[in-house]
């Protein structure tokens, strides 16, 4: 009888150790999952920021390219634009840049 009881105690203690290890692994998995969720949110935020910067840069480059390609005809004497026209063009450019560079709305 004594040998069987000793064998059962060993099995019960082994079972208790395995259950404790399982609980530790479950807790570690929960922590890992929270870390993954947090890092995914950070990565998504960074991707949105980068996409906004790339969109603004491409718009700016397109505007600069169009501005550089625009040349007046050499036959006609250049007219001096009015200061009001320049002011309107500057305001339109500033408005476009502000809408492009504005950070995206938070969800």
Backbone torsions as a table, in degrees:
resi	resn	phi	psi	omega
1	UNK	NA	-37.2	-176.0
2	UNK	-64.4	-37.2	179.9
3	UNK	-66.2	-39.9	179.8
4	UNK	-67.2	-41.2	-179.5
5	UNK	-64.0	-40.4	179.0
6	UNK	-65.1	-40.8	179.3
7	UNK	-64.6	-40.5	179.1
8	UNK	-67.0	-38.8	178.3
9	UNK	-63.6	-39.6	177.5
10	UNK	-63.4	-43.3	179.4
11	UNK	-66.5	-39.5	178.8
12	UNK	-66.5	-40.1	178.6
13	UNK	-68.4	-37.6	176.8
14	UNK	-63.5	-40.7	178.7
15	UNK	-64.5	-42.1	179.5
16	UNK	-63.2	-41.1	177.8
17	UNK	-64.5	-42.1	178.9
18	UNK	-65.0	-38.9	177.1
19	UNK	-65.4	-41.5	178.2
20	UNK	-64.1	-42.1	178.3
21	UNK	-63.6	-38.7	178.6
22	UNK	-63.2	-42.3	177.9
23	UNK	-64.0	-40.5	176.9
24	UNK	-62.7	-43.3	179.0
25	UNK	-64.2	-38.3	179.0
26	UNK	-65.1	-42.3	178.5
27	UNK	-64.9	-41.5	179.2
28	UNK	-64.3	-39.5	177.8
29	UNK	-62.3	-41.2	177.4
30	UNK	-61.9	-42.6	177.9
31	UNK	-65.1	-42.7	178.7
32	UNK	-62.2	-40.5	179.7
33	UNK	-64.3	-41.8	177.7
34	UNK	-63.2	-39.8	177.9
35	UNK	-63.8	-42.4	179.3
36	UNK	-63.7	-43.0	179.1
37	UNK	-61.5	-43.1	-179.6
38	UNK	-64.9	-45.9	-178.8
39	UNK	-65.6	-34.0	177.2
40	UNK	-66.2	-41.0	177.9
41	UNK	-64.4	-41.7	177.7
42	UNK	-63.0	-43.7	179.3
43	UNK	-63.3	-40.3	178.8
44	UNK	-64.9	-40.4	177.7
45	UNK	-63.0	-43.2	179.4
46	UNK	-65.3	-37.8	178.7
47	UNK	-64.7	-39.9	177.2
48	UNK	-64.1	-41.3	179.2
49	UNK	-64.0	-45.2	-179.7
50	UNK	-64.4	-40.7	-180.0
51	UNK	-65.7	-36.5	177.3
52	UNK	-65.9	-40.5	179.3
53	UNK	-66.8	-42.1	179.3
54	UNK	-64.5	-41.0	178.8
55	UNK	-63.6	-43.3	178.7
56	UNK	-64.5	-42.3	179.1
57	UNK	-64.0	-40.8	-179.9
58	UNK	-68.2	-37.3	176.4
59	UNK	-64.5	-42.7	178.7
60	UNK	-63.6	-43.9	178.8
61	UNK	-64.4	-39.4	177.9
62	UNK	-63.9	-41.3	177.4
63	UNK	-64.1	-43.6	178.7
64	UNK	-64.7	-39.9	178.7
65	UNK	-64.4	-44.1	178.4
66	UNK	-64.5	-37.9	179.9
67	UNK	-67.2	-39.8	-179.5
68	UNK	-71.4	-32.6	-179.2
69	UNK	-78.3	-19.7	-179.7
70	UNK	-77.7	113.2	178.5
71	UNK	-131.8	136.8	178.9
72	UNK	-69.2	155.8	178.7
73	UNK	-66.2	136.4	-176.2
74	UNK	-72.1	-21.3	-176.6
75	UNK	-71.9	-39.5	-176.8
76	UNK	-85.4	138.4	176.2
77	UNK	-68.5	137.4	-177.5
78	UNK	-65.5	134.1	176.8
79	UNK	-88.5	144.3	177.9
80	UNK	-82.9	115.7	-179.1
81	UNK	-68.9	150.7	179.9
82	UNK	-72.8	157.1	180.0
83	UNK	-67.0	-30.0	179.0
84	UNK	-68.2	-39.2	177.1
85	UNK	-63.9	-42.0	177.7
86	UNK	-63.3	-40.3	179.8
87	UNK	-63.1	-43.7	178.7
88	UNK	-63.9	-42.8	178.7
89	UNK	-63.9	-40.8	178.1
90	UNK	-64.1	-40.7	178.9
91	UNK	-66.0	-38.8	178.8
92	UNK	-65.7	-42.2	178.3
93	UNK	-64.0	-43.9	179.7
94	UNK	-62.9	-40.4	178.8
95	UNK	-63.2	-43.2	178.8
96	UNK	-63.3	-45.7	-179.2
97	UNK	-63.9	-39.8	-179.8
98	UNK	-65.7	-39.1	179.2
99	UNK	-69.4	-32.4	-180.0
100	UNK	-76.4	-39.7	-175.2
101	UNK	-84.9	-8.9	179.3
102	UNK	-64.4	135.4	179.7
103	UNK	-64.7	150.8	-179.2
104	UNK	-66.0	150.9	179.0
105	UNK	-66.0	144.3	179.9
106	UNK	-80.6	137.3	-179.2
107	UNK	-88.8	NA	NA
